[in-house]
């Protein structure tokens, strides 16, 4: 007896399942499916507005001190539409679903998942300033994972759920470097059999390996950079000057300012760790200059002193403070990621369902919307098909995440 004919809805649900199973970084971030686009369909460039948590200062004494609302918003743009094209014939629709998935869907959809993961990871690391590890050295001890936990603890991040995603080199180094730990037998057994760190290790819900971890190539850093002007409360820029040269800073570069320490967002006391600023844009000099063409360099976090409700630093950067960049100029370093689930958000939107095609289906599961469309090409006597995902990703709460340099 012949097999039942596969329907487009069955195929779409199976493709979505394969996509989810092959996501690594994106699997463990906040996934907020936005059904506001479900009726008319969304387009690249549509934006979502997202509320950030309020912060206030605790006041001593019996007298009431009313504070202004500090609730803030950020926006996330649905900026990426990725698809993968394939052909499947009517004959293939008579296969068993699992056979069809293994032969037709899985080889392509797994590549789509890897591409989405790589995109999310690149967006994420460029917005995160907190970082640990030694640039140019593969992480291979528990110390680097615990240092990342320290960064999150100093930022008052909830303990659960926390995740780490590392590249193959870091995964190999960590499994080898931690094999002698007094871990539960079942954990050691899983690590030995799979070659992966696994779950429930050093306070992480999961330590996963991904080939999609990006490499950040640093800018051509200036020599002897210093702060050139005292910053004002609320500034999202730091002015700097340096000895002459044709220099660049790239989005994602990280630096510290001497004497400017991070503060705990709850107690507003210094953590004892220098605040790490991430550069939010690309900057270059015009020839052999002593400052960038745009002297004030955009940074995150913005500058608020310890007395402010949004405190980020123990004191404001002042003129002549020495600036130190992380890593060596013009060098590529893997950017492994440690993060609380709510640090990074990934949202998909419903694509428009076309009319007058051979087949079309859209399915949603666990915050991911996927569309599959098949049409007949009369000119070439073919049945081209496309699998699409429209999405956006953003770092909503950078202090809830940390980069691990490799």
VOPAGU-2260 file (C-alpha; in pm, 1 decimal, decimal comma):
REM VOPAGU-2260
SITE   aa  ch    i         X         Y         Z
SITE  UNK   A    0       0,0       0,0       0,0
SITE  UNK   A    1     136,4     343,9     -92,0
SITE  UNK   A    2     223,0     604,1     168,1
SITE  UNK   A    3     -12,1     892,4     242,0
SITE  UNK   A    4      76,6    1212,4      60,0
SITE  UNK   A    5     269,8    1456,1     279,5
SITE  UNK   A    6      98,6    1791,3     326,0
SITE  UNK   A    7     274,2    2128,8     331,1
SITE  UNK   A    8     170,9    2181,1     695,1
SITE  UNK   A    9     334,6    1852,6     794,8
SITE  UNK   A   10     651,8    1950,8     608,8
SITE  UNK   A   11     660,4    2298,3     768,2
SITE  UNK   A   12     614,3    2160,8    1120,5
SITE  UNK   A   13     893,6    1907,9    1063,9
SITE  UNK   A   14    1126,3    2173,2     918,6
SITE  UNK   A   15    1057,5    2395,6    1218,8
SITE  UNK   A   16    1137,0    2107,1    1454,4
SITE  UNK   A   17    1468,5    2047,1    1274,9
SITE  UNK   A   18    1551,0    2418,8    1293,2
SITE  UNK   A   19    1484,7    2432,1    1667,6
SITE  UNK   A   20    1690,0    2120,1    1736,0
SITE  UNK   A   21    1989,6    2263,4    1548,4
SITE  UNK   A   22    1990,3    2604,4    1715,5
SITE  UNK   A   23    2243,9    2636,6    1997,6
SITE  UNK   A   24    2282,9    2998,6    2109,6
SITE  UNK   A   25    1934,3    3097,6    2001,3
SITE  UNK   A   26    1783,4    2798,8    2182,4
SITE  UNK   A   27    1877,7    2943,9    2520,1
SITE  UNK   A   28    1786,1    3310,1    2479,4
SITE  UNK   A   29    1457,6    3488,8    2539,8
SITE  UNK   A   30    1236,9    3415,2    2239,4
SITE  UNK   A   31     946,2    3656,1    2221,5
SITE  UNK   A   32     724,1    3564,3    1928,8
SITE  UNK   A   33     546,6    3877,4    1808,7
SITE  UNK   A   34     198,5    3792,9    1680,6
SITE  UNK   A   35     115,9    4158,9    1610,5
SITE  UNK   A   36     242,9    4095,0    1257,2
SITE  UNK   A   37      31,2    3784,5    1207,4
SITE  UNK   A   38    -250,0    3937,3    1000,7
SITE  UNK   A   39     -81,5    4160,4     744,5
SITE  UNK   A   40     260,6    4001,1     749,9
SITE  UNK   A   41     585,8    4168,4     850,3
SITE  UNK   A   42     866,3    4315,6     645,0
SITE  UNK   A   43    1235,0    4376,7     705,7
SITE  UNK   A   44    1267,8    4695,9     908,6
SITE  UNK   A   45     961,8    4650,7    1127,7
SITE  UNK   A   46    1040,9    4741,5    1489,1
SITE  UNK   A   47     933,8    4619,3    1829,0
SITE  UNK   A   48     946,7    4838,7    2141,4
SITE  UNK   A   49    1056,0    4657,9    2456,0
SITE  UNK   A   50    1032,1    4782,4    2814,0
SITE  UNK   A   51    1340,1    4761,3    3038,1
SITE  UNK   A   52    1316,5    4726,5    3418,2
SITE  UNK   A   53    1287,1    5036,1    3635,6
SITE  UNK   A   54    1564,1    5135,9    3878,0
SITE  UNK   A   55    1548,5    5364,5    4182,8
SITE  UNK   A   56    1763,6    5474,3    4476,9
SITE  UNK   A   57    1683,9    5352,2    4829,4
SITE  UNK   A   58    1635,9    5643,3    5074,1
SITE  UNK   A   59    1716,9    5645,5    5447,1
SITE  UNK   A   60    1485,6    5788,8    5712,4
SITE  UNK   A   61    1114,6    5842,7    5766,0
SITE  UNK   A   62    1068,7    6131,7    5523,1
SITE  UNK   A   63     924,1    6031,6    5186,2
SITE  UNK   A   64    1146,9    6103,4    4887,5
SITE  UNK   A   65     951,5    6062,4    4563,0
SITE  UNK   A   66    1163,3    5975,0    4260,4
SITE  UNK   A   67    1092,2    6019,2    3892,7
SITE  UNK   A   68    1007,7    5710,7    3692,4
SITE  UNK   A   69    1327,9    5570,1    3539,0
SITE  UNK   A   70    1154,2    5307,9    3328,5
SITE  UNK   A   71    1329,4    5288,1    2995,0
SITE  UNK   A   72    1257,2    5139,8    2655,0
SITE  UNK   A   73    1462,4    4997,5    2375,2
SITE  UNK   A   74    1370,6    4895,4    2024,4
SITE  UNK   A   75    1452,8    4584,9    1830,0
SITE  UNK   A   76    1437,4    4580,7    1454,1
SITE  UNK   A   77    1317,7    4279,6    1260,4
SITE  UNK   A   78    1619,5    4318,9    1036,9
SITE  UNK   A   79    1697,3    3977,7     892,6
SITE  UNK   A   80    1512,8    3749,4     655,2
SITE  UNK   A   81    1700,2    3429,1     590,4
SITE  UNK   A   82    1585,2    3154,3     362,4
SITE  UNK   A   83    1711,7    2840,5     204,3
SITE  UNK   A   84    1597,6    2715,1    -134,5
SITE  UNK   A   85    1535,6    2358,2    -243,1
SITE  UNK   A   86    1331,3    2146,5    -479,0
SITE  UNK   A   87    1113,1    1860,6    -377,8
SITE  UNK   A   88     901,3    1666,2    -623,0
SITE  UNK   A   89     554,1    1522,6    -598,0
SITE  UNK   A   90     713,6    1177,4    -585,0
SITE  UNK   A   91     907,8    1275,6    -272,5
SITE  UNK   A   92     581,8    1375,3    -106,8
SITE  UNK   A   93     484,9    1006,7    -100,7
SITE  UNK   A   94     778,9     922,7     130,1
SITE  UNK   A   95     749,9     866,6     502,8
SITE  UNK   A   96     784,3    1199,8     685,9
SITE  UNK   A   97    1101,1    1096,3     872,1
SITE  UNK   A   98    1263,7     978,5     548,6
SITE  UNK   A   99    1165,7    1299,4     373,4
SITE  UNK   A  100    1307,6    1503,0     662,2
SITE  UNK   A  101    1636,3    1311,1     666,2
SITE  UNK   A  102    1693,1    1322,8     290,5
SITE  UNK   A  103    1540,0    1656,2     188,7
SITE  UNK   A  104    1492,4    1890,1     485,8
SITE  UNK   A  105    1766,2    1822,4     739,8
SITE  UNK   A  106    2072,4    1892,3     519,2
SITE  UNK   A  107    1936,2    2236,5     429,8
SITE  UNK   A  108    1753,7    2345,2     744,2
SITE  UNK   A  109    2053,9    2268,7     966,6
SITE  UNK   A  110    2253,5    2519,0     759,7
SITE  UNK   A  111    1977,5    2775,0     804,8
SITE  UNK   A  112    1995,0    2720,4    1181,9
SITE  UNK   A  113    2372,6    2766,5    1186,2
SITE  UNK   A  114    2342,1    3089,8     989,6
SITE  UNK   A  115    2079,1    3227,3    1230,5
SITE  UNK   A  116    2290,8    3126,4    1531,6
SITE  UNK   A  117    2595,7    3301,8    1386,3
SITE  UNK   A  118    2393,5    3617,4    1326,0
SITE  UNK   A  119    2251,7    3620,7    1679,8
SITE  UNK   A  120    2597,9    3560,2    1830,7
SITE  UNK   A  121    2751,1    3847,6    1630,2
SITE  UNK   A  122    2475,0    4087,1    1730,6
SITE  UNK   A  123    2511,5    3975,0    2092,4
SITE  UNK   A  124    2885,9    4006,3    2147,7
SITE  UNK   A  125    2903,1    4352,1    1988,3
SITE  UNK   A  126    2667,2    4486,3    2253,2
SITE  UNK   A  127    2840,1    4330,1    2555,6
SITE  UNK   A  128    3128,7    4499,0    2734,2
SITE  UNK   A  129    3182,4    4262,6    3027,4
SITE  UNK   A  130    3448,9    4012,2    2936,2
SITE  UNK   A  131    3693,5    3764,6    3087,1
SITE  UNK   A  132    3970,9    3539,4    2964,0
SITE  UNK   A  133    4304,5    3610,3    2801,0
SITE  UNK   A  134    4281,1    3720,1    2437,0
SITE  UNK   A  135    4471,4    3469,8    2225,5
SITE  UNK   A  136    4450,8    3190,4    2484,3
SITE  UNK   A  137    4195,4    2909,3    2455,8
SITE  UNK   A  138    3984,1    2887,2    2776,6
SITE  UNK   A  139    4084,8    2561,9    2944,1
SITE  UNK   A  140    4017,6    2589,9    3318,5
SITE  UNK   A  141    3725,1    2637,7    3552,4
SITE  UNK   A  142    3870,4    2976,8    3647,3
SITE  UNK   A  143    3750,6    3145,7    3328,9
SITE  UNK   A  144    3396,5    3011,3    3368,1
SITE  UNK   A  145    3390,3    3115,6    3733,4
SITE  UNK   A  146    3525,1    3460,7    3641,9
SITE  UNK   A  147    3234,6    3499,6    3400,7
SITE  UNK   A  148    2997,5    3398,4    3680,1
SITE  UNK   A  149    3163,5    3663,8    3898,1
SITE  UNK   A  150    3088,3    3931,7    3637,3
SITE  UNK   A  151    2722,0    3832,3    3632,5
SITE  UNK   A  152    2706,6    3818,9    4012,7
SITE  UNK   A  153    2859,6    4166,7    4041,4
SITE  UNK   A  154    2587,7    4289,2    3806,8
SITE  UNK   A  155    2319,2    4139,0    4034,0
SITE  UNK   A  156    2205,6    3889,8    3769,5
SITE  UNK   A  157    1964,9    3615,3    3875,5
SITE  UNK   A  158    2134,0    3279,9    3925,9
SITE  UNK   A  159    1897,9    3084,3    3703,9
SITE  UNK   A  160    1897,2    3019,6    3413,4
SITE  UNK   A  161    2254,8    3086,2    3302,2
SITE  UNK   A  162    2417,5    2943,9    2990,6
SITE  UNK   A  163    2758,0    2931,7    2825,7
SITE  UNK   A  164    2815,4    2872,5    2455,3
SITE  UNK   A  165    3172,4    2815,2    2340,5
SITE  UNK   A  166    3350,1    2732,0    2016,4
SITE  UNK   A  167    3498,4    2385,2    1945,3
SITE  UNK   A  168    3846,7    2483,7    2066,1
SITE  UNK   A  169    3718,9    2616,5    2398,9
SITE  UNK   A  170    3493,9    2313,3    2442,7
SITE  UNK   A  171    3789,1    2078,4    2393,4
SITE  UNK   A  172    4008,2    2284,5    2626,5
SITE  UNK   A  173    3747,7    2299,0    2902,8
SITE  UNK   A  174    3659,8    1928,7    2891,0
SITE  UNK   A  175    4030,4    1837,1    2904,5
SITE  UNK   A  176    4115,6    2096,5    3168,4
SITE  UNK   A  177    3833,0    1999,2    3402,4
SITE  UNK   A  178    3835,2    1621,0    3363,6
SITE  UNK   A  179    3994,0    1570,9    3707,8
SITE  UNK   A  180    3730,7    1764,5    3901,0
SITE  UNK   A  181    3531,5    1599,7    4177,7
SITE  UNK   A  182    3217,9    1595,5    3967,3
SITE  UNK   A  183    2926,6    1353,2    4001,1
SITE  UNK   A  184    2995,9    1026,0    3824,1
SITE  UNK   A  185    2707,6    1071,0    3579,8
SITE  UNK   A  186    2839,2    1414,5    3473,5
SITE  UNK   A  187    3190,0    1279,0    3412,0
SITE  UNK   A  188    3043,1     985,2    3221,4
SITE  UNK   A  189    2839,3    1212,7    2993,0
SITE  UNK   A  190    3140,2    1434,9    2926,7
SITE  UNK   A  191    3358,0    1134,8    2845,1
SITE  UNK   A  192    3101,0     983,5    2608,3
SITE  UNK   A  193    2995,0    1301,3    2431,4
SITE  UNK   A  194    3308,0    1517,6    2450,9
SITE  UNK   A  195    3084,4    1804,0    2568,6
SITE  UNK   A  196    3067,4    1990,4    2898,3
SITE  UNK   A  197    2694,7    1925,5    2929,3
SITE  UNK   A  198    2446,1    2049,3    3188,7
SITE  UNK   A  199    2460,9    2145,4    3554,7
SITE  UNK   A  200    2831,6    2240,3    3563,4
SITE  UNK   A  201    2973,1    2526,2    3776,5
SITE  UNK   A  202    2633,8    2691,1    3813,8
SITE  UNK   A  203    2546,5    2682,8    3443,5
SITE  UNK   A  204    2225,2    2524,2    3328,5
SITE  UNK   A  205    2408,7    2423,4    3012,7
SITE  UNK   A  206    2753,8    2464,8    2860,0
SITE  UNK   A  207    2706,5    2408,5    2488,5
SITE  UNK   A  208    2940,7    2395,2    2189,8
SITE  UNK   A  209    2865,0    2586,1    1870,0
SITE  UNK   A  210    3054,5    2631,4    1545,2
SITE  UNK   A  211    2873,9    2964,7    1508,0
SITE  UNK   A  212    3076,5    3153,2    1771,7
SITE  UNK   A  213    3203,9    3467,6    1594,3
SITE  UNK   A  214    3558,7    3601,5    1577,2
SITE  UNK   A  215    3603,3    3970,3    1660,3
SITE  UNK   A  216    3885,9    4148,8    1482,2
SITE  UNK   A  217    3995,2    4444,9    1691,0
SITE  UNK   A  218    4056,3    4791,4    1554,5
SITE  UNK   A  219    4396,6    4942,8    1491,5
SITE  UNK   A  220    4416,4    5079,9    1844,8
SITE  UNK   A  221    4572,9    5421,3    1911,1
SITE  UNK   A  222    4895,4    5448,3    2108,4
SITE  UNK   A  223    4881,7    5588,7    2463,3
SITE  UNK   A  224    4511,3    5684,8    2455,8
SITE  UNK   A  225    4374,4    5906,4    2731,9
SITE  UNK   A  226    4039,7    6065,0    2813,4
SITE  UNK   A  227    4043,2    6412,7    2663,1
SITE  UNK   A  228    3739,9    6567,2    2835,1
SITE  UNK   A  229    3554,4    6502,2    3159,8
SITE  UNK   A  230    3229,9    6315,0    3096,1
SITE  UNK   A  231    2887,9    6441,7    3203,8
SITE  UNK   A  232    2615,0    6239,1    3373,7
SITE  UNK   A  233    2418,8    6038,6    3119,8
SITE  UNK   A  234    2685,8    6056,0    2848,8
SITE  UNK   A  235    2700,5    5759,3    2611,7
SITE  UNK   A  236    3033,7    5876,7    2472,9
SITE  UNK   A  237    3390,2    5911,4    2595,7
SITE  UNK   A  238    3626,4    6159,7    2431,5
SITE  UNK   A  239    3980,9    6038,4    2381,3
SITE  UNK   A  240    4308,9    6162,2    2240,4
SITE  UNK   A  241    4635,9    5985,0    2160,6
SITE  UNK   A  242    4970,6    6017,2    1989,7
SITE  UNK   A  243    4945,8    6065,0    1614,5
SITE  UNK   A  244    4865,6    5785,4    1373,5
SITE  UNK   A  245    4603,7    5651,3    1134,9
SITE  UNK   A  246    4391,1    5455,4    1380,0
SITE  UNK   A  247    4052,4    5284,3    1399,3
SITE  UNK   A  248    3808,9    5156,4    1658,4
SITE  UNK   A  249    3554,0    4892,9    1561,0
SITE  UNK   A  250    3213,7    4810,7    1700,7
SITE  UNK   A  251    3265,1    4549,7    1972,6
SITE  UNK   A  252    3610,4    4671,1    2088,6
SITE  UNK   A  253    3640,7    4680,3    2468,7
SITE  UNK   A  254    3840,0    4915,7    2691,2
SITE  UNK   A  255    3871,8    5030,4    3050,9
SITE  UNK   A  256    3948,1    5371,2    3202,5
SITE  UNK   A  257    4196,2    5389,9    3491,6
SITE  UNK   A  258    4020,3    5441,1    3824,9
SITE  UNK   A  259    3669,2    5406,1    3682,8
SITE  UNK   A  260    3511,1    5101,6    3844,8
SITE  UNK   A  261    3181,3    4925,2    3786,7
SITE  UNK   A  262    2919,0    4946,9    4060,7
SITE  UNK   A  263    2667,9    4690,1    4176,5
SITE  UNK   A  264    2326,3    4803,7    4044,7
SITE  UNK   A  265    2157,5    4712,9    4373,3
SITE  UNK   A  266    2398,1    4855,5    4632,1
SITE  UNK   A  267    2575,5    5106,8    4401,8
SITE  UNK   A  268    2904,1    5014,9    4567,9
SITE  UNK   A  269    3219,2    4958,2    4362,6
SITE  UNK   A  270    3265,2    4596,2    4258,2
SITE  UNK   A  271    3642,5    4636,4    4260,4
SITE  UNK   A  272    3650,4    4559,5    3887,5
SITE  UNK   A  273    3718,7    4828,9    3630,0
SITE  UNK   A  274    3411,3    4910,9    3424,1
SITE  UNK   A  275    3449,2    4759,2    3077,7
SITE  UNK   A  276    3312,4    4978,4    2798,9
SITE  UNK   A  277    3217,8    4837,8    2460,2
SITE  UNK   A  278    3249,4    5058,5    2152,3
SITE  UNK   A  279    2908,8    5095,9    1983,2
SITE  UNK   A  280    3023,1    5210,6    1638,4
SITE  UNK   A  281    3318,0    5232,9    1400,5
SITE  UNK   A  282    3561,1    5525,1    1431,5
SITE  UNK   A  283    3864,7    5628,3    1230,0
SITE  UNK   A  284    4117,3    5909,1    1212,1
SITE  UNK   A  285    4156,1    6135,8     913,4
SITE  UNK   A  286    4523,3    6076,7     846,8
SITE  UNK   A  287    4792,0    6102,0    1116,1
SITE  UNK   A  288    4566,7    6270,6    1370,0
SITE  UNK   A  289    4566,1    6283,6    1749,7
SITE  UNK   A  290    4193,3    6211,0    1778,7
SITE  UNK   A  291    3926,1    6030,0    1582,4
SITE  UNK   A  292    3729,7    6220,4    1321,7
SITE  UNK   A  293    3440,0    6197,7    1567,9
SITE  UNK   A  294    3634,2    6263,3    1891,4
SITE  UNK   A  295    3359,8    6136,1    2123,3
SITE  UNK   A  296    3348,3    5756,4    2095,4
SITE  UNK   A  297    3008,7    5592,8    2153,0
SITE  UNK   A  298    3014,9    5343,4    2439,3
SITE  UNK   A  299    2799,2    5118,8    2652,5
SITE  UNK   A  300    2717,8    5141,7    2939,6
SITE  UNK   A  301    2621,8    5508,6    2962,3
SITE  UNK   A  302    2791,1    5703,9    3239,3
SITE  UNK   A  303    2598,9    5752,4    3562,9
SITE  UNK   A  304    2770,1    5811,3    3900,6
SITE  UNK   A  305    2697,4    5602,8    4210,7
SITE  UNK   A  306    2447,1    5859,6    4343,5
SITE  UNK   A  307    2221,7    5819,5    4037,8
SITE  UNK   A  308    1935,9    5568,8    4009,9
SITE  UNK   A  309    2094,7    5428,9    3692,2
SITE  UNK   A  310    2445,9    5413,5    3842,4
SITE  UNK   A  311    2712,1    5239,3    3631,4
SITE  UNK   A  312    3046,4    5380,0    3757,1
SITE  UNK   A  313    3198,0    5485,7    4088,5
SITE  UNK   A  314    3318,9    5812,3    3934,1
SITE  UNK   A  315    3304,8    5988,8    3600,1
SITE  UNK   A  316    3600,0    5961,0    3359,4
SITE  UNK   A  317    3807,6    6278,6    3372,0
SITE  UNK   A  318    4066,7    6435,5    3141,9
SITE  UNK   A  319    4401,7    6251,6    3130,0
SITE  UNK   A  320    4264,9    5920,8    3263,1
SITE  UNK   A  321    4452,1    5639,2    3089,3
SITE  UNK   A  322    4255,0    5413,1    2853,0
SITE  UNK   A  323    4348,6    5046,2    2804,9
SITE  UNK   A  324    4206,3    4829,9    2525,9
SITE  UNK   A  325    4143,2    4456,7    2556,9
SITE  UNK   A  326    4349,7    4247,5    2315,7
SITE  UNK   A  327    4611,2    4336,2    2057,1
SITE  UNK   A  328    4538,3    4577,4    1773,7
SITE  UNK   A  329    4406,2    4432,9    1445,2
SITE  UNK   A  330    4384,6    4077,4    1578,2
SITE  UNK   A  331    4098,8    3826,7    1561,5
SITE  UNK   A  332    3970,7    3660,7    1879,4
SITE  UNK   A  333    3681,1    3413,6    1927,4
SITE  UNK   A  334    3399,3    3558,4    2138,2
SITE  UNK   A  335    3253,2    3280,1    2351,1
SITE  UNK   A  336    2940,1    3383,7    2536,8
SITE  UNK   A  337    2806,4    3348,9    2891,0
SITE  UNK   A  338    2459,1    3485,1    2951,2
SITE  UNK   A  339    2138,2    3479,2    3146,7
SITE  UNK   A  340    1845,3    3383,4    2927,8
SITE  UNK   A  341    1693,4    3733,6    2944,0
SITE  UNK   A  342    2013,6    3911,5    2838,3
SITE  UNK   A  343    1949,8    3845,4    2470,1
SITE  UNK   A  344    1619,2    3846,6    2287,9
SITE  UNK   A  345    1535,9    3674,6    1961,2
SITE  UNK   A  346    1198,4    3743,0    1802,6
SITE  UNK   A  347    1044,1    3619,3    1481,5
SITE  UNK   A  348     749,4    3766,1    1295,4
SITE  UNK   A  349     496,0    3617,0    1058,7
SITE  UNK   A  350     579,3    3657,7     692,4
SITE  UNK   A  351     305,7    3735,6     443,0
SITE  UNK   A  352     132,1    3427,4     307,8
SITE  UNK   A  353     132,2    3453,1     -74,1
SITE  UNK   A  354    -172,3    3365,4    -279,9
SITE  UNK   A  355    -188,6    3171,7    -604,5
SITE  UNK   A  356     102,6    2938,4    -531,1
SITE  UNK   A  357     122,9    2559,5    -542,1
SITE  UNK   A  358     176,6    2519,8    -166,1
SITE  UNK   A  359     222,2    2754,1     128,1
SITE  UNK   A  360     226,4    2707,4     503,7
SITE  UNK   A  361     329,2    2904,5     811,5
SITE  UNK   A  362     383,6    2745,6    1150,1
SITE  UNK   A  363     486,0    2876,5    1492,8
SITE  UNK   A  364     643,8    2681,5    1778,7
SITE  UNK   A  365     830,2    2797,7    2090,0
SITE  UNK   A  366     854,8    3154,9    1965,9
SITE  UNK   A  367     977,1    3077,6    1613,7
SITE  UNK   A  368     766,3    3143,3    1304,1
SITE  UNK   A  369     859,4    2969,9     978,5
SITE  UNK   A  370     706,3    2986,5     629,9
SITE  UNK   A  371     744,3    2740,1     342,0
SITE  UNK   A  372     624,9    2820,3     -10,3
SITE  UNK   A  373     641,7    2598,8    -321,1
SITE  UNK   A  374     557,1    2712,6    -672,4
SITE  UNK   A  375     564,6    2563,9   -1021,1
SITE  UNK   A  376     814,1    2718,7   -1263,9
SITE  UNK   A  377     657,3    2668,3   -1605,5
SITE  UNK   A  378     962,7    2807,9   -1787,2
SITE  UNK   A  379    1197,7    2542,3   -1651,2
SITE  UNK   A  380     948,8    2271,1   -1553,6
SITE  UNK   A  381    1067,3    2277,3   -1190,8
SITE  UNK   A  382     906,5    2305,0    -847,1
SITE  UNK   A  383    1125,8    2551,6    -651,6
SITE  UNK   A  384    1059,6    2583,4    -278,3
SITE  UNK   A  385    1181,8    2830,9     -16,8
SITE  UNK   A  386    1195,3    2808,4     362,1
SITE  UNK   A  387    1196,9    3152,3     530,5
SITE  UNK   A  388    1242,5    3294,6     879,4
SITE  UNK   A  389    1204,0    3668,8     948,8
SITE  UNK   A  390    1363,6    3768,6    1276,5
SITE  UNK   A  391    1539,1    4024,1    1489,2
SITE  UNK   A  392    1784,9    3987,5    1774,8
SITE  UNK   A  393    1913,6    4233,0    2033,5
SITE  UNK   A  394    2104,5    4251,0    2359,1
SITE  UNK   A  395    1842,9    4396,7    2590,7
SITE  UNK   A  396    2037,4    4372,7    2916,1
SITE  UNK   A  397    2413,3    4368,2    2846,1
SITE  UNK   A  398    2510,9    4345,1    3218,1
SITE  UNK   A  399    2341,1    4004,2    3223,2
SITE  UNK   A  400    2597,7    3865,1    2980,4
SITE  UNK   A  401    2975,3    3828,6    2949,1
SITE  UNK   A  402    3218,8    3758,6    2667,0
SITE  UNK   A  403    3491,2    3495,5    2711,9
SITE  UNK   A  404    3786,3    3580,6    2488,7
SITE  UNK   A  405    3959,5    3293,2    2316,5
